[in-house]
Amino acid sequence: MGTGRRSQEARDEITVEIGYALVSAGFLGAVMLAAIAGPALVWDLSPATDKALLVTGATVGGVLAVLRVFHVLWRHGHPQP
């Protein structure tokens, strides 16, 4: 990217891309949390297993959400030929 001033179109484009990255990351994180921690809410498991599933789901969901944001914004900054 250049060091000059960006046009309104370029600023709008990156704003939309950031919004898309955050929304899709939030959705991915929520789906992964539900997929991993869901059994803790549905079945009667031991408290240790419940906690392990919730912590694992939150960790995996959070990491994947961050990776999704980086992936979307990286692809936006480096378009494929």
N, C-alpha and C positions, 0 to 999 in steps of 0.2 A: 504494500500500500504506500502511496505517496505521502509526502509531508505537507502537501498543499491543502487548501480548504476543501472540504467535502461538500458536494451538492446536497440539496434537500432530499433528492431521490436516494442518494447513497446513505444518508443518515436514516431515512425511513426504512431502507432495506435492512440495515444492520439492527435497527430496533425490532423489526418483525422477526428477524432471525434469532435474536436473543430471546424474545418472547416465546418463539417456537421451541427453542432449546430448553427453556425453563419448564414450559408446560409438558413437553414430552418427557423430560427427565422426572418431573413430579409424578406423571402417570406411570412410568416404568418403575420408579421406586415404590409407589403404592401397590402396584400389581405384585412385585416381588415380595414385599412385606406380607401381603395377604396370602400369597402362595406358600410362603415358608411358615408364617406364624398362624395361618388359618386353622390348622389342626389343633392348636392350643386352645382356640376359642370354641371349637366344635366338640372335641372329645374331652373326656375327663382324664387328663394326664396328671402326673405328679407335678408338684410345684417347681421342682428343679427342671423338669422337661419343659414346662410352660415358659419358664424364664429363659432357658437356652434357646427355644424356638423364637421367642420375641426378640432377644438380643441378636441372634443370627439373622433373622429377617430384617431387622432395622439396619444392621451393618451392611448386609448384602444390598438391600434397597438403596441405602445412602451412597455406597460406593458406585453402584451402577448408575445412579442418577448423576453423580459428578462426572463419571466417564461419558455419559450421554451428552452432557453440556459441552464438554471438551470436544467430543467427536463432531457434533453439529457445527460448532463454531470453527473448528479446524477446517472442516470441509468447506465452509463458507469462505474462509480466507484463502484457501488453496483449491480453486476449482479444477476439476479434472478436464483434460483436453477433449 
